[in-house]
Each structure stands twice: as structure tokens, then as C-alpha cells.
Amino acid sequence: MLGYPAQLMRATLGRKRAQAASTAALQWSQDAKLDPEAIADSQLRRFNQQWEYASTLPFYRFWKQHHDLPDRISTLEELDQWPVLEKDHLREHEDLVQATPGATAVYRTSGSTGKPFAFPRGAAELMDGYARTWAYRQAHGLKPFDAFVLTANTLGHQAHTRKGYVEARVKRMAKDIAGNSWTFPGLIASPDQADAALATIRRLRPRYLVGYTSALVMIAERYLNTGAKGLEFITHVIPSSETVTPADAELLSNLGTVVVEYGAIEAGVIAATMPQPQVQHGWPIQVLWPWIMLREGSVLSTLSKRVFPLIHYSLGDDLSASKYGPGGTILELSAVQGRTRDVIRLATTNGPEDIRACELSMLVRNIDGVLSAQVAPTADEGADIAVVCSKDHPSNKIAAQAKKAMQIHHPEVVPGRVRLRFVEEFVPLARGKRGVAIDAARIPTDAPAEEI
């Protein structure tokens, strides 16, 4: 079994963390009940405070002058006229960003949508992020230092040399000891790896699982395919990724109550499941509005205290809002469908048509025996779908079912433009992240192909 007595840890060495988590949970339980008008007033006040501070920083001084931005706004609607800050803008002026005073570390993005970027981070921000995470987890009955298994990048960016690898391993082990956790690599790419993970989970008996959606989904698939026994001790499953489809969440609900976490490295957790009657398999999820202001187009402003705030910043994700507040801020999300670039152009009898990568993926994922389906655009207005399937499900039968599904749902697609490519393992993006949309070059050249 994992770890140590959690209650003792919360009262001794982990007391500071536990208190911060409880304080945030209490505050969020009250804030979450406020009416939309009160939320809008609070966010307007917090945004102006954040912008007043940001305007003193080297990058935002330039940004404000370059776009002739005001000292403050009178209504949230005024933000519709503001320029959207893209990561490329920050890269172009990286010297100004890195000149931010008070930074002691960085938030480093994975580079899954381009070159990695380092955002300045202050010393107190880790505790703030920790408290924010537990603000909603405690609403589900979970507490800091409950035993858990994490599926995530285990080594980080420093593990490019032997010395860096050893240091990364030591840091990861220290985090696991301190957090009462056990970490698997975020990329569980094959049924054999999922079986090994299941064996370890059964031995460790954690209370909950958290991490990359792709890894948790692979574990859940194998759990169901191998008898669905021996994980009764798990109470919750927490997928944390840019993409958690309703089908993913429904599958994960076979392991425990699903709590969806949506966030970004540079922003922290943005929205999460709250226990409410209308919630089904983790959806919809509530935006953590005291810390985050989210607007149409996945444009975000951080409202918590940071050495380098994000002001009207594009996340680049495709979000579906189910509840808005006055002034256009998003309070609830019904879906997070991946990156905005995850659209595939296919040749049809009516001309080129854009189809969401996740739609094609789910069309194949719904076939019995399919463990993973990732979509890559091809040069001829077509798509290759990289498929991992169970050994007891022949690829030709899966291809036949996929062909029928295409004829039913997309009969206008030109025949031969979509192929299944059967691969042995999940095709990773940066840091083992789940990528519904991938580059065709990542699919092994010798992967068997079947037209659908």
C-alpha cells in the first residue's frame, strides 16, 4: 500500500499545505454561490488591479504603449476591443518577458503547439496553485495527502544528460514521498504497459488516479477488457488535459467518480468539476473565476497574484461554453475539444470540408477493440488515423466497421481519402501528452493501412 497516515501528515509536516487548501476550499464554496452580476463586479475590480500592476512590467509597458491601451476599463465588454496576446508575441519580445522582476523560477510549456516557452514564476505561486487545486477537490471529499497515482511526465526538461536524468529522478521521488503518491510515465502507449500499470495500482491501492487523459483511458480500457476487478478502493479519477471528451469521461467513470480538470502549464487549473445534480461523468465544469477570467475564443486573464500575469492571453484551445456572465465572461464549460488547430480538411463531393479531428477519432474509438485513434491530415485533403487495437480484434474487421461508420456519418467524403494505420503504440506528442491531432510524419512508415 502507498505511503503514510494522511491525517498525521496533514497535522504535522504538511500542515501549511493542508491549511492553505482548506482556506481556499472554504472561500471557493462561498464564491461559487455568488450570482453572475456579483461575479462580474468582482472580476472587473480584480482585472483592473492586475492590469495596474502588469503595466509596470517591461513587457506590458511595451504592450500597453504599442496598442495604446487604457489605464483601466469601466466594463468587461471593453476587453472585446483589446488585442489578444499570443505566445508568439511573447517569443518576439522574450528579452522583455525575462526581465520581469521578482521571478524565482519559470512555468515551462511543453512545446506541443510549437517551441517551448518559459513564463516567469514567483516564489509564492506554487502554494497559490496548490490551494486552487484543492479548492474544488475538497468539495468531492478528497483531501491533501490522500494516497494517489499520477500519470505524467516523470523527468521534466532537465533530463537530457545523465546528470540531469539522475537529478530529475531524485526530484520526482522526493515529490512522491512528500505527496503520498506514485508516478507512472505519462505515456502508456500499449496494452502491455497498461497491464503493468494496473498491476502496480492493485498493489499500491491509492484512493484516486490523476493525470494525462490518454494514460488513464488506456488503463480504463484494459481494466474493462480484463474483467473489471480489483480496483474497488479507487473513489475518483481526475483526467487533466486539453482534451477530455465525453466518451473519455464515461469510460473513466468505470474506475470511479470523474472530476475533470482543465488547465494549462502557464495558467494553472482553469476549470473543474463541482459536485452538482446536473453533472454527468464530470461535465459541465466550472471556471474558477476568482483566479481566472475566461472569455470567448479561449482568451484568459489571470486574477491571482503573479509576478508575470497573463492579460487577455490566447490559450489556443477549442472550448464550448454553457454559461456566461454579464460582460461576456465564461462561467461554465460543456466541452474542451483540444487545440483550435485540430481541424482536418477532407475532400468531399461538394468540395473541401473541415471536420474536427476529435470527431473522426471518436468515430473509430467507438468500435469495439479500439484502444486509441489519432488523426493526421495528409497532403491530398485526406487523413490517416493511427489506431491501437486489442490483439484479439482483427484489424480487417475494425476497418470494415470504420468504413460503415464513415458511410453513415460522412458519406460525402471522397473514397480513399481516409485510411486507418494500425500501430503498436499510442503516438505521443511532447511530454507524452494525448494528441488527437498528430503529424502524419509521426506515424511509422511501415504501419499497415486500410482505406475506409
N, C-alpha and C positions, 0 to 999 in steps of 0.2 A: 504493500500500500504506500501511497505517497505521504511524505512529509511528517509534519509535527502537529501538535494540538493547536488548531487555528485560534481558538478562543484565548489561549495563553499568549500567543503571538500578538494578537490584537491589543492585549492589555500590557505588553512589555515592549519588546524591540520595535514592534510595528504600530505602536500607539499613535504616533504622529500621523502616519498614513491613514489609520483607521478613523481618527478624529476628523481629518480633512474630508474623507469620504462621507462620513455621517453628516457633517455640516453641509456639504454640497447636496446630499440626498434630501435633507430636510428643506433646504432652500428651494430645490427643484420641485419638490412635492407641492410647495405653495405657489411657485411661479407658474407651474404647468396649469393651474386652475384659473389664471387671470384671463379676462376677456380680451378679444383681439385689439380693442381700442387701447387698453392699458398696455398691452404688449408693444403696440406701435409707438406710443408715447415714450416708453422706456427705451426702445431701440433707437429712436431719434435722438434722445439725450445721450445715450451711450456712443452712438456713432459720432456725434459732434465732439465729444470728449476724446474719442480715439483719433479723429482727424486733426484736432488741435495739437495733439502730441505728435502724430505722424508728420505733420508739416514742419517739424523741427529737425527731421532726419535728412541726411544728404540726398537720398534718392527721392523722397517725397517732396522735398523743396524743389528739386528739378521738375518732377512730375506736375506739381501744382502750377509752377510758372509756365511750363511748356503748354499746358492745356488751359491756362487762365481759370483755374478753379477757385471757388469762393472760400472764405474762411470757415463758413458753416452753412448748413442747409436748414430751411424752415419746414420742409415737408419731405417725407421719404420719396415721394414721386419725383422730386428734383433729381434723384440719382439716375433716373432714366436718361438724362442728358449727359451724364458723366462718361468719360472714356472707360472702356473695360481694360483692366490691367491684365496682360498676358504674360506667361512665363518668358516668352521671347523678349519682351520689353525689359524684363529684369536681367536677362542674359546680356542684352546690348549695353546695359549700364551696371554690370556686375561690380565694378570698382566702387560705385556709389552705394550699392547694397552692402558690400562687405565693409564699408566704412561706418556702418551703424555702431554707435557707442553702446557699451553695456553688454555686448554679446559674449557669451562664455562657451558656446557650442553652436551646432547647426542642426536643422532638420534637413536631411539629405533625401531628395526624391530618388526613386529607383531608376528613372530613365525609361520607363515602359512606353512613354509617348515621345521620346527624344533623349537628348543629353541630360544626365542627372544634374540637379541644381541644389545648391546649399543655401538655405534660408537661415539668417541669424536667429539664435535662440538665447534667451536669458536664463539665469540660474534658477529662478523660481518657477519657470514654466512647466517643468516636469511634474511638480506637485499639483499645479493647477489642472494639467491634463489628466492626471491620475484621479483627482477628485471629480472631474467632469464625467469620467468613465463610470465611476461608481454612483453618480447622482441618479442614474436610471437603473443600473444593475441591482442596486439595493431594493428598488421597487419590485423586483422579481424575487426577492428573498435571498439573493446571493450576498455574500459579504467578503471584504478583503481577506486574503489568505485562506479562503476555501481552496481545497486542492483542485487543480485543473491541468489539462493537457493543452498545449499550444502548438498549432501548426503554422510555422512562419519561417522566414529566413533566419537561419541559426548562426550565421557567421558575420553578416554585415559587409560593409565595403572595404574594411581594412584587411580582409583575409586573402590578399593577393600574393603574399610572401609566406614562407614557413613561419617566421616570427609573428607576422600578422595573424596567421591562422591559429597559432597557439594562443595568442592574446585574445582573439575572438572567442575561442572555445572556453577559455577561463572565465571571460566576462559572462558568457551565456550560462555557464554552470553556476556562477555566483548569483545571477538573476533568478535562476530556477530555485536555488536554495532559499533566497530571500522571499520569493513569491509563492513558495509551496507548489511549484509547477514542474512539468516535464515538457521539453520542447522537441517536436519532430521537425525535420526539414519541411518547408512549406510546399515542396513539390513531391506529392505522392502520385507518381506517374503511371503505375501499373497495378494490376490486381495483386501481384505478389507483395509489393510494398504496402498495399492496403491491408493485406492479411497480417503482415508483420506489425503494423500499427495497431490493429485490432488485438493482437496477442498481448502487446505491451499495455494497452488500455485496460484489458481484463486483469492484468497483473497489478497495475497501479491503482485501479478503482478510483479515478478522480470524480469530483462532483459534477464538473462541466467540461465541455470542449469549446475551444475558441480558436479562430484563425482563418486562413485563406479558404474561401468557399470551395475551390477546386479540390483541395485535400480532404475537407470534411465530406464533400459529396462522394468522393471515391470511397472513403471509409464507410459511409452510409450504404452505398450500393453493395459493397462486399458484405456488410453486416446482414442485409436482407437476403442476398444470394446464398449465404452460408448458414441460414437457419434462424437468424434474428434472435439469438440467445446470448445471455451473459453480460449485458450492459445495463441491467436494471438500476444500477446505482447512479447512472447519469441523470441529472434533472434538467439540464439546459444545454443547448447548443447555440453558439454565438458566431455566425459567419460574419467576417469583417472584410469587405472587398468592395471594389467599384461596382461589381455585378453580382447580385443575388436575385435570381429570377424566382417568380412564384413557384415554379416547378422544383427548383433547388430547395426552397424553404419547405415545401410539402414533403420532399424526400427526407430532409433532415429532421422533420418532426417525428420520424420513426425512432430517433435516438433520444429525444427529449423536447421540452418546450423551446421553440426557436425565438431567439432575441436577435434581430437583425441590427448590426452596427454599420453605418455608412460614414466614412470619413476619408481624410487624405493626410499624408505624412506632414505636409506643411500647415495644415489647419487643425489637426486632431479630429476627434469624433464630431460629426456634424448633425447626425440624426440617429435615432434608435427606437426600438420597440418599447412602448409603455404598455403595462397590463390594462387593457380596456376591453369591453364586451365585443366591440366590432373588429378586433384584431383576429386575423386568421393566418396561421403559420407565419407570424412575425410582421405581417403587413396590415395597415399602413404604419409608417414610422414617423415619430415626432421630431421636428427640428429643435435642437437645444438652443432656443432663441436667446437666453441670457448671455451666451458665449458667442453665438454665431448669428449673423443676419444673412439670409439666403434669398436671392431674387431670381427672376426668370432668366433662363439661359445658363443656369448653374453658376451665377455670379455671387461671390461671397465677400463679406467683410467680417473680420474677427472683432469681437467686442470685449474680450477679456484682455487683461494687461499683458502686453508682449513688448519686447524690445524692438521688434520689427513687425508691426501689424500688417495684415493683408487688407487692402482697401479696394473694394469693387473689383475683385480679382476673379478671373475665369478659372473654374476647376476643369473645364473641358469634358464634363460628364453629361450624359443624356438623362435628365430627371423628369419624372411625371409628378406634378403637384396635385394634391387632392384637397388642400385647404390653404387659402390665402388670408392674410390680414390686411387692414387698411394700409394704403400706401404701396401695396404690391409685394410685401414680403411673404415668403412661403413658410407656412407653419407645419405642414404635413406632406409627406411624400407617399405616393402609392406604388412607385417603382423606381429603381435605379438600373438603367439598362446599358451601362457601360459607357465607353468613351463616345463622344459625338462623331468620331471618325469611323465608328464601327458600322458603316453602311456599305453594302455591296451593290455594284451596278451590274445588272444582268440583261442580256439581250432577250427581248421578247418579240412576239409577232406584232406588237404595237410600238416597237422601238425600245430604246434603253429604259430600264425601270430600276429605281433604287429600292432595295429590300434590306431590312435590318439583319445584321449578322446573327443576332440572337434569335430571330425568327427562324432562319434556316437551321441554326443549331438545334433549337427545340424540336423542329420537325423531325430531325434524326434522333435526338436524345430520347424522344418518346417511344422509340422502338425497343421492344424487349431485348435485352442483351447488350445494349449500347451503354458504355460507361462514360464516354466523353465524345463531344463533337465540336470541333473548332473550324471556323470558316476563313478561307483565304481567297481574296479576289485574284483572278487571273487576267492576263492581258487581253483576252478575247471577249471581254464583258461576260465572263463566266466566274465560276467559283469551284475551288477544291475544298472538300470537307474532310478534315483529318479525324478519323474515327478510331477509338479504342473500344474493343468489344470483348465480351466474355469468351473464353476458349470453347465453351460448349454451344456457341451460337455461330453457325457458319456465315462467313462474310457474304456469300451469294444470296442467302435468304434475307439478310439485313438490307442488302442493296435492292432486292426485289420489293421489300416493304417501303423503302425510302422512295423508290420510283413511283409507287402507287400514291404515296403521300404527296409527292411533287405534282402529280397529275391532278390530284384533288384540290390542292391549295394554290398551286401556281401553274395552271395548265397553259398559260401564255408564254412561259419560258421556252426559248428555242431548245429543242432536243440536243443533248450532247454538251451543253454549256456547263452543267453541274456534274461533278464527279465525287464519289466517295474515295478517299485514300486511306487504306487500312494501315494503321501504325501500331507499334507495340506499346508505346508510352504516350502519355499526355505531352503535348508540345509546349514548353514553358516560354513565358516572357521573362522580363527582368525580375530577378529575385524570386523566381518560381511562381509568379502571380498567374492567376487564371486569365487567359486571354481568349475570349470568344472569337474575336477577330485577330488573325495572325497573318504574317507574311508567308506567301507561298514558298519562299526560299527556305523556310524553317521545316517544311515537310520533307522527310527523307526521300531522295530521288528514287529509291528502289521500292517505295511503298506501293503495293498493288492498287490499281484503280478500277472503279466500276462506274460507268455512266448511269445517271438517274434522270 
